[in-house]
Amino acid sequence: MGPLSRDVWAQRLGAFRASPSAFMAGPEAEDLGRDLLGDLRNEKLSEQTKVSLLALSLEYPAQLWPDATAAEVAATSLLDTLVLLPPRPSALRRPLLLAATTALAVGGALGPTSGASCRLLPLLLGLAAGSDLGRGFVPASEQRPLQATACECLRELESCKPGLLGGSLGLLRGLLGQEGPVQPLSLLLSLALRNTLVLQSRAGAGLGALLTARVSPTAGGPWDWALVEEGDGRLQPQAPSWPAAEEGDGERSLTARGHSPEEVRELRAAVAQLLDTSYLLTPVAQAQLLWLLGWALRGLQGQPPALFKPQLVRLLGTAQLTLLHAVLALKAAFGEALFTAQDETLLLRRITLAAQHPALPPSTHLFYLHCLLSFPENCPLGPEGEEAAPLLLGPQLCRGLLPNLLHEPTALLARLHLLCLLCAEGEEEEEKGQLPSPGHYLEELLAGLWQRAALEGGPRALATLCFQASYLVARCLAGQPTVLTPLIHGLAQLYRARPMLAPHFVDLLDQVDPELREPLKVVLRQEVVSRPGRDEALCWHLQMLARVADGDAQSATLNFLRAAAAHCTSWDLQQGLLQVCRALLRAGVGGGLVDLLQVLARQLEDPDGRDHARLYYILLAHLAGPKLGVALGPSLATPALASSLVAENQGFVAALMVQEAPALIRLSMGSHEVKGPLPVLQLLPEALEPIYSLELRFRVEGQLYAPLGAVHVPCLCPGRSARPLLLPLQPRRPAPARLDVHALYTTSTGLTCHAHLPPLFVNFADLFLPFPQPPEGAGLVFFEELWDSCLPEGAESRVWCPLGPQGLEGLVSRHLEPFVVVAQPPTSYYVAIHLPPDSKLLLRLEAALADGVPVALRTDDWAVLPLVGDYLRGLAAAV
């Protein structure tokens, strides 16, 4: 297919952006990436169209390059296109760099074995250093923008592979002092420094000369892949967040190794250099820089946080929210080591006064309130993690932050939260001429909220706000009876005035702690049963009673139900009445309920309601308390059903459905056997509880193996050794694989459950099979025939195999004995291995030395050479 025109590309891009998933499922999906890469070199297309194509590759790299192979091909093609650009200014250079970087990062192709990576990384570092790449590669007008873009690309790659630029710290530090884009270089150096410090500290190593080594940007040698493997991509996010500064995992253990005086001096100089130029950065970039450096230095021996003091003086009065956020992150990280008591007082007072500014936008106002609610104190009182107001924040300081009914709901709740924390510190005595205590102010505010929510015909938003505020007060002040008692009575009065809020009360009861839930249930039940059964709000009373009814006050509850039964003429009222009966059944109410159910089974007009009441009566008459509770217990599945009688049977239906449950089986790999025409895994199951009719299902991602059959076990009991389970493998390629395991089983209670087990890993050696044994004395001829048959289609190589203390003879007997065809112990062994489905691997182990043996190998499948090399080099360390 030839190059596409601009109109055709516009149509294809429009169809793709309209629905990427639908386009990728269509017939044109396979050619999209190939056509895009090809038409980037089409001289008939304008640069604007090509920029649109590159923008697509930046927005949807995972769809265009779904695996490492495709990403490698794409990155190589993009770099070739970049090199072929004419030496004049072009709008394509920066998008091409970004697209190649994105393809390698998203596709998972970035690594030391990737040819595109080995081309891209020196190119980016050279561009970032402003080096002359020759051939007029960078026109003078584009040098600075390309330098900034290269820094951004390197920062993205360093984020994906932490530690990648560890060997380039000295070069980056030198570039920061030269003419160039300050912000991209500063962020790149700070990220690389932070990652290197964390990873080197994990490994128990120091920085050495990394901060002073000035490597050549085009030499291709500063990439620290060993450090990348140490990090394994698992570092915490880089966004400033001061609660996270108290958590951490590996980054908290930075004191594992002290640094030498020279390292300390260079590190301080590098950090000071970054901080001295930070004022040139945008506020967002400054916040990112401060966070990275603060995180990097937190806990390092010999690195006092006083380096940040000049910046702190500059930033304590900042009006930028991002910088204030970064300052609070530093405070959470260093505490009193960086912030004096005067600094803390100044910062807290500034935030408090700023939050009271009347012209603040709502989002900014909420941010300041959040800073107060989560303020990281130098010396907090109480257990770690307990929510409390800052010690220095008293009623006088924050009197302008007290909530009132005129505030927006979100602002009112945030201010109420602060008020609750002040109340939790203890009641302040009211003095003449002063503001009322926080507790008294809280009571008046709640009374106003209840009064507004009780207005007949009032908007639902007012009721929702009232219950949100009540929940917040109950959560923050659950241990203070002086607050909970008026809260309970106020809620009871609200229900008395407006019973239609029953759904809100039910939701509140489900969310609050028992300190409020139990007394509130008692008060609400009294409110309901004291009403006449013919109340116009009967449906709401029944809904509330179904939630609060229990074994207490049985007589009053049953009297209310008897009076209400005569007025339950509609289907919904009858169902509400029966729901209360169900709650009483579960609470163990017996005598009077039997008579009520008999009356309902005869008098209810709706046949569904009569059947419902009859079912309850039968259950009450024939089941004891525990079994009755199980039969009426909450159902695991609640589909919408027209018949409430059928809904009652959902608990029984759920017992017949497959339910997801935690794994009750441990599955491990047994010893490897080399019998039969296929490799077979031995699986050792272990049950934590008795299980029956176990079925283990296995799945391999991709097309490496044929579908695997299920394995069945009649019974497994804990403490009993089970026979090994055999799982035949049918590889389509001789390669390791990961098996996802899914278990289906029946418990001792009769429930059928399914669970996901930890994955199993098939190693390369698990696929080894022996060739048929040749006749006696014909082993050498047989091996030579196999040896000669591998070439010329196959591949030949030599590998050095380290030997442990067991020597060559011990290594062969432990790992390769079933595959030995010719043996001349202890110096020479010829090994023939069959790799399913139809490959072979031949090894010659000869002329062993004290520390290793050279291995000549041949195979008819060149793709297994890396696997064979890794396998042989790891034999000495294998148990």
Secondary structure, 3 states (H helix, E strand, C coil): CCCCCHHHHHHHHHHHHHCHHHHHCCCCHHHHHHHHHHHCCCCCCCHHHHHHHHHHHHHCHHHHCCCHHHHHHHHHHHHHHHHCCCCCCCCCHHHHHHHHHHHHHHHCCCCCCCHHHHHHHHHHHHHHCCCCCCCCCCCHHHHHHHHHHHHHHHHHHHHHCCCCCHHHHHHHHHHHCCCCCHHHHHHHHHHHHHHHHHHHHHCCCCCCCCCCCCCCCCCCCCCCHHHHHHHCCCCCCCCCCHHHHCCCCHHHHHHHCCCCHHHHHHHHHHHHHHHHCHHHCCHHHHHHHHHHHHHHHCCCCCCCHHHHHHHHHHHCCCCCHHHHHHHHHHHHHHHHHCCCHHHHHHHHHHHHHHHCCCCCCHHHHHHHHHHHHCCCCCCCCCCCCCCCCCCCCCCCCCHHHCCCCCCCHHHHHHHHHHHHHHHHCCCCCCCCCCCCCHHHHHHHHHHHHHHHHCCCCCCHHHHHHHHHHHHHHHHHCCCCHHHHHHHHHHHHHHHHHCHHHHHHHHHHHHHCCHHHHHHHHHHHHHHHHCCCCCCCCHHHHHHHHHHHCCCCCHHHHHHHHHHHHCCCCCHHHHHHHHHHHHHHHHHCCCHHHHHHHHHHHHHCCCHHHHHHHHHHHHHHHHCCHHHHHHHCCCCCCCCCCCCHHHHHCHHHHHHCCEEECCCCEEEEECCCECCCCCCEEEEEEEECCCEEEEEEEEEECCCCECCCCCEEEEEECCCCCCCCEEEECCECCCCCEEEEEEEEEEECCCCEEEEEEEEEEECHHHHCEECCCCCCCCHHHHHHHHHHHCCCCCEEEEEEEECCCCHHHHHHHHHCHHHEEEEECCCEEEEEEEECCCEEEEEEECCCCCCEEEEEEEECCHHHHHHHHHHHHCCCCCC
